[in-house]
Amino acid sequence: MIHTVVDSPLGPLTLVADDEGRLAGLYMQDQRYRPADERFGPAVTVPAGPDADPAEAVLTEAADQLQEYFAGTRRSLDVPHAPLGTPFQRAVWDALARIPYGETRTYTDVARELGRPTAVRAVGAAIGRNPLCVVVPCHRVVGAGGALTGYAGGLVRKQRLLELENAPAGRAASGC
């Protein structure tokens, strides 16, 4: 594992790559459930040079795509990624990845899509553990009626991401 920290409109973002050249994490500062920094491996500088190993190359590509996303010229991040989680968590994260840019879904919608309509709380817990914020767009999940609800990176950041995408969101806020 290696990592780098890049600036963004949301504050510093820590990008973590595995040894196979896949993005394993994208974490915001003070994000809930953020692993200890020691687990991220050594820090590297991006952009990586032409001789970069696959892990450095994916960090450079992710940083470039994030810059385009925040500039409004990219709608999704498509770097190779491999988030670590349980089979249920990965199924939830896969469902999140299918939510189109500029749209939102409720926790209930995601549970129904998974064929587990009564698993709304488990879906919420899996969303909160998403290790690839922005890449796996958990900010596109809102509460019933469009209410802004929990976001591991903080509700202010969630609101900013939804505004960037011009996605609908309500005004009520609660923790998750």
Protein Blocks (a to p, Z undefined) as FASTA:
>chain_A
ZZdddddfkbpadddddfkopafbdcdehiahiacfklnopaddddddfkbcfklmmmmm
mmmmmmmmmnopafbdcbdcdddddfklmmmmmmmmmpcghiacdfklmmmmnopaklmm
mmmmmmmmocbghjlccklpccehhiacddfkbjklmmmmmmmnopacdfbdcdZZ
